Amino acid sequence: LLYRAVSGTRPPTSFRLTEKFILLLVFSAFITLCFGAIFFLPDSSKLLSGVFFHSSAVETNTHTGPDSSDAGSAGNDDRLLAKIKKDHEKALLETTERSYMIKPVDDTALTRTDESPDLNILGCSQYIMMKHAWDSYKRYAWGSNELRPVSKQGHSSNLFGSIKGATIVDALDTLYIMEMFEEFDAATDWVEKSLDFNVNAEVSVFEVNIRFVGGLLSAYYLSGKEVFRRKAVELGEKLLPAFKTPTGIPWALLNLKSGIGRNWPWASGGSSILAEYGTLHLEFMHLSRLSGNPEFAQKVMNIRKVLNRLEKPQGLYPNYLNPNSGQWGQHHVSVGGLGDSFYEYLLKAWLMSDKTDEEGKKMYYDALQAIETNLMRKSTNGLTYIAEWKGGLLEHKMGHLTCFAGGMIALGADGAPGDKTGHQMEQAAEIARTCHESYARTTLKLGPEAFRFDGGVEAIATRQNEKYFILRPEVIETYMYMWRFTHDPKYREWGWEAVQALEQHCRVEGGYSGVRDVYASSPNYDDVQQSFYLAETLKYLYLLFSEDDHLPFEHWVFNTEAHPLPVIRKDKTDRPNEVE
Ligand code: DMJ
């Protein structure tokens, strides 16, 4: 594929360019030689044997290790293959040597107690990807929120105001889970010395909550280091003024110093957004638990009260709600952007409460029923999708963000009321298939930001501004849940396809970059390595190829940024497997 992409972009333009043509042939032969291990694979089972991963190891070392000149200039096939083998063996040894145990730090944080299995080769490749993403961030953007992997410098989004280090905090638990303890210790040291929330700047309450509070909480529960608990509670307290509205529905934006909040100017008449105010619950319940301050829990429980008093059109939750009047704004409903993680948190609140939060459970299954009735549709050729709803009219578009719903529905299927478990598992599998198609139907084999089911197309982006891919996790997240619940090998195969596409089209010398058009013949980089790539995409890939009892769902619930939070047990005697 890479050979075709490279040679296809530089065709000789006429016979007079013979010299260029010869140069191109030499170049192509060189590329073929270097990546022969990938291209001569005859079938997917060989792919799954990790040969592709070998080249990752070489690339990692070329960017970071002292041997880089070797690998970069190698024209000799034998030398190159020997190096690939050596690097691979080294990487495999490192990962299999690691103990692979995650120890509980308190009475709810147990993950596993059995013997440590060897990390399989596929999990190992995600470790190598994480290493490249992390090392690049560390080298070029340490302390910044994110990395610009092409221009090799820091990148700061205004979502975090002047808080720094989003990638460090977002990546903490992935580093821990992959047992990259040296890197984890460096990140911990940065958190201790440099993570500062005393900033006179406006932040997104939602983004800061899911990435920073969520990241710190997970790091605390995994490692037991007090600094993470302290920082999480400190930041949580700084977010509390966001709830100072007549209804208690929080503002989207908050100045952390003045405590003054407001909403996004574009959001339907000053409304707050469902996916933002509805995605605080898990973290805030844990903040109350860890701080002893009930205020966090009270704030998020009040959000539910307000929602439950409101009439819902067709049982659906509009994305906009005015925090002053407590009335819905524009009737736009979406399981993708603006709505998505609200539904996710209803289900996960119930699961995280050890299935005691009956209100969350009812709200989730009722909402899912309304979504099925009003938004879920099947295309002419049988692809199930979740459309968007605008004042009663359907827009036959599904966002990449919406693809998380396959995993969510699978996670909730077991508790579905009536005898709907099988039905919901089928829905989840169909959504996973549709989202896989959205990747498979592109040139780069990466999914567009949104794809449509109208005008004769299915699962294809038709608008230029919907063709980009920013390293988002949702499709891989769904593969991971589907794999855990079904063990159908196709989910690992699909995940492996994504690994190959990421390596071929997003990996650059300075990290991983998003691309502007997944239908283009070669990548046009957006030059951003999103922090959620390390927090979510690489973590879900790693878990997809790990054993099921690594962060088992009975003990852990993932927040919407893939930060694992322990189930809060209702009764200590109910935990025979847990270490006291
Ligand atoms: C992440 O920050 C979270 O998953 C959020 O819920 C939605 N978007 C991004 C990743 O795409």
Residues whose N, C-alpha, C, O or C-beta is under 5 A from the ligand:
A	BS01	DMJ	S341 R472 P473 F532 T560 E561
